[in-house]
């Protein structure tokens, strides 16, 4: 009898996991773009773009992240590895 109820018990768990995964779909897209930009850019390109002011779209994303600590943590968890590795390879961080 318990074996028959197990699939029904797993449905809410899997739905909750799906909702948690898709909590910030826009941030997933932005994180993907940031990661792709860093992975495809040369070190010279990254050094040149380092001092430039952010675009209007980037500024909106920055403002959103400043006002939402949970979103900021989620975003940083997505991009930290690839971005930091590229910055280290380019000598941008010690």
Backbone as a ProteinNet text record, in pm:
[ID]
protein_1_A
[PRIMARY]
XXXXXXXXXXXXXXXXXXXXXXXXXXXXXXXXXXXXXXXXXXXXXXXXXXXXXXXXXXXXXXXXXXXXXXXXXXXXXXXXXXXXXXXXXXXXXX
[TERTIARY]
81.9	0	87.2	192.6	281.3	351.4	377.3	444.7	356.2	225.8	135.2	125.9	146.5	136.5	265.8	376.5	505.2	507.6	458.7	459.9	379.3	269.4	188.2	257.5	339.6	414.7	528.9	582.1	693.9	651.4	526	478.6	496.4	450.6	472.7	620.6	700.4	843.7	905.7	872	928.3	875.6	750.4	696.8	765.4	789.1	858	999.8	1066.5	1202	1199.7	1100.7	1089.2	1062.6	980	951.5	1076.9	1150.1	1273.3	1374.7	1380.5	1475.9	1440.8	1311.9	1267.6	1227	1283.4	1245.2	1284.4	1396.7	1445.9	1480.2	1381.4	1412.6	1485	1453.6	1521.5	1668.3	1693.4	1831.8	1908.7	1841	1907.3	1954	1869.8	1907.6	2023.1	2014.7	2120.6	2251.2	2243.3	2363.9	2425.8	2342.7	2393.4	2464.1	2407.8	2471	2604.1	2606.7	2730.1	2837.5	2800.6	2895.8	2948	2858.3	2898.5	2990.6	2959.1	3042.3	3184.3	3196.6	3329.8	3403.7	3334.8	3401.5	3444.8	3371.6	3405.7	3499.2	3513.7	3597.7	3745.1	3828.3	3972	4007.8	4124.7	4169.4	4180.1	4227.6	4240.3	4104	4003.2	3868.8	3815.2	3840.7	3794.7	3864.5	3994.8	4066.9	4013.8	3982.7	3931.7	3792.4	3709.8	3572.5	3561.5	3670.3	3665.4	3625	3670.4	3642.2	3519.3	3455.2	3340.1	3217	3133.8	3009.7	2911.5	2824.3	2728	2622.6	2570.2	2461.4	2335.6	2232	2106	2046.7	2053	2001.4	2080.9	2212.8	2298.1	2272.4	2249.9	2224.3	2093.5	1991.1	1864.1	1885.6	1964.7	1992.6	2071.4	2167.9	2247.1	2158	2069.2	1977.5	1887.2	1836.9	1753	1830.6	1953.9	2034.3	2068.7	2086.4	2113.9	1994.9	1874.7	1752.6	1698.6	1751.6	1701.8	1818	1848.7	1963.9	1954.8	1835.1	1821.2	1850.9	1801.7	1829.5	1978.2	2039.2	2182.5	2263.5	2229.7	2300.8	2281	2158.9	2129.2	2211.9	2215.2	2288.2	2437.9	2492.8	2636.1	2671.8	2585.8	2612.1	2617.7	2541.1	2539.7	2666.4	2714.7	2823.9	2961.9	2968.4	3095	3205.7	3180.9	3285.6	3344.6	3262.9	3317.5	3381.3	3318.1	3370.7	3501.5	3506.5	3628.7	3743.6	3714.7	3819.9	3877.8	3791.7	3839.9	3918.6	3871.2	3942.3	4078.7	4085.5	4213.5	4309.1	4258.2	4340.2	4394.7	4318.1	4357.7	4439.4	4465.5	4543.9	4468.1	4335.3	4253.7	4236.9	4258.9	4257.6	4383.2	4435.7	4560.9	4543.4
-118.7	0	126.3	127.2	242.5	260.7	150.2	159.3	226.7	211.9	276.6	427.2	470.3	612	687.8	618.2	682.2	774.9	732.2	824.3	951.9	940.6	1058.8	1151.3	1095.5	1176.4	1249.5	1194.1	1255.6	1370.7	1374.2	1480.1	1619.2	1643.8	1778.2	1813	1714.9	1739.7	1780.8	1711.1	1745.2	1879.7	1911.7	2042.6	2154.5	2133.7	2235.1	2255.7	2149.1	2161.9	2237.7	2214.2	2285	2432.8	2467.5	2607.7	2676	2608.6	2667.9	2688.1	2595.7	2607.1	2724	2746.5	2852.1	2978.4	3001.2	3116.6	3247	3249.2	3370	3339	3315.2	3279.7	3391.3	3516.2	3626.9	3630.6	3607.6	3604.9	3489.7	3377.8	3266.6	3310.8	3384.2	3433.1	3532.2	3625	3724.2	3657.7	3563.3	3492.3	3416.1	3357.8	3288	3382.8	3501.7	3601	3649.3	3674.3	3720.6	3613.4	3490.7	3380.1	3363.1	3367.4	3352.8	3465.8	3588	3702.4	3686.2	3643.5	3624.9	3508.5	3399.9	3283.8	3308.3	3390.9	3412.6	3532.5	3617.3	3736.8	3702.2	3777.3	3764.1	3847.3	3822	3898.3	4046.8	4076.2	4216.7	4284.8	4216.8	4273.1	4298.4	4207.2	4225.4	4342.6	4356.4	4469.9	4602.1	4606.8	4730.1	4765.4	4665.4	4692.9	4714.4	4694.6	4702.1	4839.6	4945	5079.4	5144.9	5080.3	5140.7	5137.9	5243.6	5244.2	5140.6	5086.8	4987	5048.4	4966.4	5011.7	5030.2	5086.2	5108.4	4976.1	4874.1	4741.6	4682.9	4695.4	4645.2	4722.4	4851.1	4932.2	4891.7	4860.1	4812.5	4682.7	4591.4	4464.1	4487.6	4578.5	4610	4667.9	4759.3	4818.1	4712	4620.9	4513	4426.6	4392.4	4308.5	4380.3	4510.2	4586.8	4584	4579.5	4585.7	4449.6	4341.8	4207.8	4116.2	4103.6	4023.1	3875.4	3818.4	3677.9	3660.5	3751.7	3745.7	3765.3	3856.1	3881.8	3756.7	3690.1	3567.8	3460	3445.9	3347.9	3377.2	3503.9	3545.3	3520	3561.5	3541.3	3393.9	3311.5	3167.8	3111.3	3170.4	3124.5	3164.3	3284.4	3335.3	3325.9	3304.1	3315.3	3228.7	3103	3012.4	3052.1	3059.4	3091.8	3230.2	3329.6	3465.9	3477.8	3423.3	3432.6	3355.5	3241.9	3166.6	3247.2	3309.8	3389.9	3510.8	3576.9	3692.3	3650.3	3534.4	3484.5	3455	3389.6	3358	3484.7	3591.8	3716.6	3806.5	3763.6	3843.6	3961.3	3954.4	4063.9	4054.9	3937.8	3918.6	3839.1	3861.6	3792.5	3642.8
0	0	0	76.4	77.9	-56.2	-124.9	-254.2	-358.3	-344.3	-437.7	-413.7	-292.3	-259	-287	-300.6	-320.8	-443.2	-559.1	-674.1	-648.3	-575	-544.8	-445.7	-361.1	-265.5	-334.1	-441.6	-511.9	-602.3	-640.3	-729.9	-667.5	-543.4	-487.1	-470.2	-438	-421.7	-554	-660.3	-790.6	-840.2	-811.9	-850.7	-773.8	-646	-566.7	-617.3	-655.5	-708.9	-841.1	-923.9	-1050.6	-1031.3	-934.3	-905.6	-852.6	-765.2	-712.5	-823.4	-917.4	-1027.6	-1118.4	-1139.6	-1231.2	-1156.8	-1040.5	-960.6	-1029.1	-1095	-1160.5	-1306.7	-1392.2	-1531.1	-1606.3	-1575.1	-1641.9	-1599.5	-1470.8	-1424.2	-1485.9	-1511.4	-1579.9	-1718.4	-1788.7	-1921.6	-1913.9	-1819.2	-1805.5	-1764.2	-1670.9	-1627.5	-1744	-1827.1	-1945.2	-2040.7	-2058.1	-2146.4	-2089.7	-1958.8	-1895.4	-1905.9	-1874.6	-1881.5	-2023.4	-2120.7	-2260.8	-2303.5	-2259.1	-2295.5	-2241.4	-2117.2	-2059.6	-2124.9	-2154.2	-2212.5	-2356	-2428.5	-2569.4	-2590.6	-2490.7	-2504.9	-2484.5	-2552.2	-2528.8	-2405.4	-2352.1	-2235.7	-2268.5	-2388.5	-2430	-2432.7	-2484.4	-2489.1	-2348.4	-2257.5	-2120.3	-2053.2	-2077	-2018.9	-2073	-2202.7	-2263.1	-2212	-2186.9	-2143	-1992.3	-1921.5	-1775.3	-1723.4	-1780.7	-1730.3	-1790.7	-1886.6	-1953.5	-1863.9	-1872.3	-1793.7	-1850.2	-1764.6	-1812.3	-1903.9	-1993.2	-2080.7	-1996.1	-2057	-1985	-1938	-2023	-1986.4	-1870.2	-1877.4	-1769.4	-1640.3	-1649.8	-1531.1	-1464	-1543	-1486	-1410.4	-1468.4	-1402.1	-1272.9	-1276.5	-1157.3	-1048.1	-1085	-987.1	-925.8	-1008.7	-958.6	-858.9	-892.9	-804.1	-673.9	-679.2	-556.4	-462.1	-517.3	-435.8	-394.8	-447.3	-415	-377.6	-249.1	-206.5	-247.6	-246.3	-287	-434.8	-516.1	-659.4	-685.8	-610.9	-626.2	-593.7	-484.9	-448.9	-555.1	-604	-708.9	-834.3	-874.6	-993.9	-977.7	-865	-841.5	-836.4	-781.6	-780.3	-921.9	-1012.8	-1151.4	-1226.9	-1205.4	-1288.1	-1223.4	-1094.6	-1021.5	-1080.2	-1100.8	-1148.3	-1282.4	-1386.6	-1519.2	-1527	-1465	-1473	-1396.2	-1277	-1197.1	-1262.4	-1321	-1390.6	-1505.5	-1584.4	-1697	-1647.8	-1544.1	-1490	-1434.5	-1373.3	-1321.5	-1436.2	-1542	-1657.7	-1724.2	-1720	-1783.9	-1691.5	-1571	-1478.2	-1420	-1420.1	-1369.1	-1217.8	-1162.3	-1017.7	-981.1	-861.4	-824.6	-805.9
[MASK]
++++++++++++++++++++++++++++++++++++++++++++++++++++++++++++++++++++++++++++++++++++++++++++++

